[in-house]
Amino acid sequence: MVATIEHQKVEVETVDDERALERLASEWNDLLDNSDQRVFFLRPFWLSLWWEILKPARARLNVIVCRDCTGRLIGLAPLYIHQRRTLGVPHVRNLMFLGTGVYAQTSEYLDIIARRGWESDVARAVWTRLLGQSNWDRLLLCEIPSESRVLAHLQNQLREAASTSACNRSHHIDTTVHWDEFVDSLSRSTRKHLKRQTRRFEEKYRCRFRRVQNDDELESALDALVFLHQARWRSKGQPGSFAISGFENLVRRAGRAALSEGRLRLWTLELDDKIAAVRLAVIDGGIVHAIQGGFDPAYTRDSLGSVMLGMCIKDCIDDPEVIAYDFMGGTDAYKDWWTSLGRQTVTLSYLRPGFRSSVYSRLSTAIHLARTALKRIVPLSIRKALYEKLVIWRHHRKF
């Protein structure tokens, strides 16, 4: 279905058909390249693949497309609608970004895409269109960069009816400096540890570090990534990301597509002719985004993960195409060892008045009170055990 309205000089349509979405791919990529939202996780092939593999049950596309009077694509809001259920009872219908809303965190730096100079018009047109739709109750837009110009204009449209909260903080490294300059910027302890451990591996093993360049190398590197990632996390008693239903399929297919488009950064480190560490990333707009990694847990005490990461960062610094290495979101302490630079993402929320919204508010309040009561009466050890079982269940469940 495609419904069209006029909003000043902007023509707006709602696309809820996958084939219609596929036909937008070329225009979508061009729009992204001419916007301030250029990032791999807003590419059409990534979001289409995510939708195919990880979309929640009963979810429906609700992509808002904006064009100027000549028909040129000037804006796109990659959204979908999903109705929440509690104890099997349907209630609030969430309007969210593609790439969010499932247990696996797969996408960051999401936004409404707007051609430069059209940010205000696109934000106004998208919000006007959404107000005219009766098929959603709550706007829940996660992972928006805090500095987004479209976000600022959208907040002006929503005014005090919406709330903004912190979502994620991502560390990144400026790779436009020389390697020696970067190493000197590290703390004394980190610098000494990195040099010592790297030298130890090079003296003890035949080390071969390389970046995957062709299809022949890709599959064996991906096999090693899955195996080593799972081995490391299972050694910690955790299920690992590739235990999540559909996650391995997403990573493998995205890796193949990214390689064909020149957007893949997949590194391996062999010790005595055997792959012992792998790191997977993608590049867009000169920024390398780290997605996943793994290393043989037998080398944990020798800091193989840090040695491998240092080699990957050096490769990015040596590559004139790369301007930054982004660790992506998360509070892992090791990231602070490498950099103090970071970017903040936020969540924009708006609850539309209505019956379903009222039911959702009551449920949220009841759940909050129940959790507070459980903390008071259930010992911490039992709560931790129950949480670990919940994590494992969520990893293995289908979305």
N, C-alpha and C positions, 0 to 999 in steps of 0.2 A: 504494500500500500504506500502511495506517495501523496501526501496532502500538501497543497501549496497555498501560501498567503503572501501578501505584500506588506512589508514594513518599511516605510519611507523608501529608500533606494535599495533595500535589501529584500531579495526573494528567499523565502524560507520553506524548506520541505522536511518532512519527517520520514526517514527510511527505516522500515522494519523487516526488510527482505534481504536475505544473505546474498542473493545474486546481484541485487541492485547495489549492495555494498561493494561487492567485488568489482563492479564496473567503475567505481569511483577511484580505484587504486592509483592510477596514473595521476589524476588531478590531485588526489590526496597527498601524494608524495611531493608534488610541485608546491602545493600550499604549505606543507611542513617546511620545505626548504626555504620558503620566503616568509617565515614567521619567527617569532622569538621562542617558540615552543619546540624547536627542532631537537628531537631526542629519539633514540631507537625505539623506546617503549610506546611511542605514538605512531610508529610506522604501520601502514595498513596490513602488511603481511604478518607482523607480530600479533596485532590485536585480532585479526581474522583467525589465526592459528589458535590463539588463546580461546576464542569463542568456540571454535570447533571442538577443542579438547577438554577445556575446563569449565565451560559455562554451567551455572547451577541449573538444576531441574526447574522447569516451569519459568525460565527466564525468557524475556522477549527483547529484541533489539529496539532501540528508540534513538537512533542517530539523527541529530539535527544538522542539516546542511544549509549553508547560506551562500547566496550568489549575488553579484552586483547586477546592474541593469543590462550588462552585456552577456550575462550568463557565466562569467568567470567565478570560480570557487573562491570565496573570501573567508569562509569560516566553517568549522565542523566541530560538533560536540559529540564525541564517541561514547554514547550512553546506552544503558540497557535497564530494563525494569525487572525486578525480582520481588515476588511476594514472600514475606517472612511467615514462618509458621512456628507456633509454640504448642507442644503436645499435640501436633497434627492439626491445630486450628489456625487457618489463615487469617492474617490481619494486615499490618502495614505493608504497603507496596513501596519498596525502595527504588530510587532512581540513582544509578551509580555509573562510574566510569567503567568501560570495558577494561579488563586487566585487574579489577579489584572485586572484593566480595566473596572470595573463596578462602579456604584455610591457608593455602600456599601463597606467600607473598611473591609475586612474579614481576610486578611493574612499579616503576617510580617516576616522578617528575611528570605526572599526567596533568592535562589541562584541556580547556576548550581552545582549539587551534584557531588563530586569527591571522590573516595576512597583515603584514606591518602597515600601520596607519588605519586599520579597520577595527581595532580592538574594542572601542566603545560601541560602534554600530553592531558588531557581532554579539557582544555581551547582551545588549538591549534586545536584539532580534531573537536570540536564543531564549532569553527569559520570557519575552512576550509569547513566544511559541509554546513554551512549557506551561505557562499560565492558562493557555487555551486548551490544554489537554487535561482530561479527568481521570487518566489511567495510573496516576501515581499519588503517593501520600507524603513521602519524605525524600528530600534531596540530600544525598550523602556522597559528597565528592571528596575522595581521599587522595593524598599524595600530590597536592598542588604546590608548586614552588612558592614560597612566601613572597617572593619578589614579582610574581606574575602580574602583568598589567591587566590581563583579562580578569583575573581574580578581583583586582581593585574596582574595575568597572561593574562586575557582577555584584559585588558587595554594595555598590551605590544603588543598584536596582533593588536589592533585597532589603537594604537599610537594617533597622534594628530587629527585623523578623528572623534574621539568620545569625548563627554563631560560628566562630572560627576557633579551632583548637589545634595545638601542636600535634603533628602526626609522626614525623621522622626527622632525624638529622643524619646527613650523609657526609662522611669525610672525603676529601679529595686532595690530590697532590698536583701542584703546578709542575708540568713536565717540560716547560720551555727553558728550564735552567740546565746547566751542565751536571753530569752525574756527580763529580767531585763536590760541586757546590751543594747539591742535594744532600749528599752524605754528611757534609760538614754541618748542615742544618739540624741533623738528628741529635738527640741527647748523647752525651759522652758514653753512657752505658749501652745504649742501643747501637751506636756506631761501632764500639769495640766488639760487642756481641756478634753483630752482623759480619764483620770482617773475619773474626776468629772462626765462626761456624762455617762460613763459606770456604775459607782456606782449608779447614779440616776435611770437608767433603771432597774438595779438589785433590787433596793429598791422598786420601784413603780410597777413592773410587775413580773409575773412568767416567767422568761427568759429561753428558751431552745435553745441552739446553737448546731447544729449537721451537720455532713458531710454525704451526701447521699452515701449509701453503696450498695444498691441493687435496683432491678427493681421496687419493690413495692413502694419505696420512690421517684423514679425518676420522674414519670409523674406528680405527685402532685407538686413537686418542680419546674418543668419546667412550669407548668400552672401558679404557683405563680410568677415565673420570668417574664413571658410575661405580666401578668396583672399588676404587680407592676412597671415594667419598663415603660410600656405605661402610667400608671396613673401618674407617676412622671413627664414624659416629657409633657404630655398633660396639666398638671397643670401649665407648663411654656409656653404653647401656641405652643409647637413643636409636630410634628407627632410621634416621637419615632422610634427607629430602626426596631421594629417589624411591622411597617407600610410598610416597604420596601418589594416589591413583592419577595416572595421566602425566605426571611430571617428567618422567624420562622421555616419553613420546614427544612432549613439548620441546624439551631441550635438544633432542636429536634432530627433529625436523627444523627447528629454528636455527641450529648450527649449520645444517646443510644449506638452508636459504641464505643465511648471513655470509657464508663462504662464497656462494655464487654471486653475491652483490658486493663483495669486498668489504664486508662489515664485521668479519669474524676476527677475534683475537683468541687463539687457543694455543697455550704453551704446554710443553712437556719437558720433564727433566728425567733423563735416564741415568741410572747408577749401575755401572757394569752391564750395559745393554738391556736393562730392564726398567720400564717406566715406573718411577717411584713417586712422582708428584705431577699434578695437572692443574692448570687454572684456565677457566673459561670466561671470556669477556666479549663484549661487542663494542664497536666504535661508530659514532655518529656525530657529525659536526666537530670532529677533532677530539671528542671526549670518549675515553675508554671507560665503559661501565662493567665492573666486575659482577659476574652472575653466580658462578659456582666454582668450587675447588675441591681438591682431595689430595691426600698424601698417605703413604704407607705408615700406619701407626707404629710400626717397629722403630721408626726414626724420630718419634716424638721428642725424646729427651735430647736429641741432637739438633732440634729446632729446624727440621727440614722445611716446615711450612714457611717460616720466616725467610730462610735462604731462597726458597723458590719465589716468594713474593718479591724479594729484592731483585732477583733476576728479571722478573716481569716488569717491574717499575723501570729498571735500567733500559730494557728493550723499548719501553714507551718514550723514555727521555731521548734515546738515540734515534727515534723515529720522528722525522720532521712533520708527519701528518698529525701527530698527537700533541694536544695542548694541555691535557689533564688526565689523570687517572682517578676515577671515582670508585670508592669502595662500596658505594650504595649504603642504604640505611641500616641501622642496627647500633647497638650500644657495646659491641665487642671491644674490650679494653685494648687489644693489640693495635687497633687503628690509631689510638692516641700516640703510640710510639712512633708512628710514621709521619703524622701531620697534625696541625692544629686547625687547618682550614676546613670549613664545613658549610653545608647548605641546609636550610630548614624547609620542610614541607608541612602543609597544614591540611586540615579537614574542614570543609565548609558544609554546614548542616542547616536544613530548614524543614520544619515540620508543618505541613499544611493543615489548617483546621479541618476537622471532619470526624466521622465516627471511627474509622480505622485508626486514625491518629490518636484518638482518645483511648481506644483499647490498648494501643501500643504504649502510651504513657503510663497507664495503670499497671500493665505488665512489667514495664521497666522499673517502676517504683517497687512493686512486689518482689522482683528478683533482687534488687539492691538490698531490701530489708532482709530477705532470706540469706543472702551472702553475709551480711553483717552479723546476723544471728549465728550462722555456722562458724564464723571466725571466733565467736565467743565460747562456743560449746564444744567444737571439734578440735582436738589437739593438732598442732602444726604438722607433726609427722604423718598423721592420717591424711590431712589435706594434701600434702605433697605427694603421697602415694596415689591418691585419687586423681590428682592433676596429671601425673605421669601416665596413668592408664588412659586418661582422656586424650592426651597428646598422641599416644600410640593409636587409639581408635580413630582419631581424626586423620592421621596419616594414611590409614588403610581404607578409610571409607571412600565411597564414590561421591563425587560432587553432585 
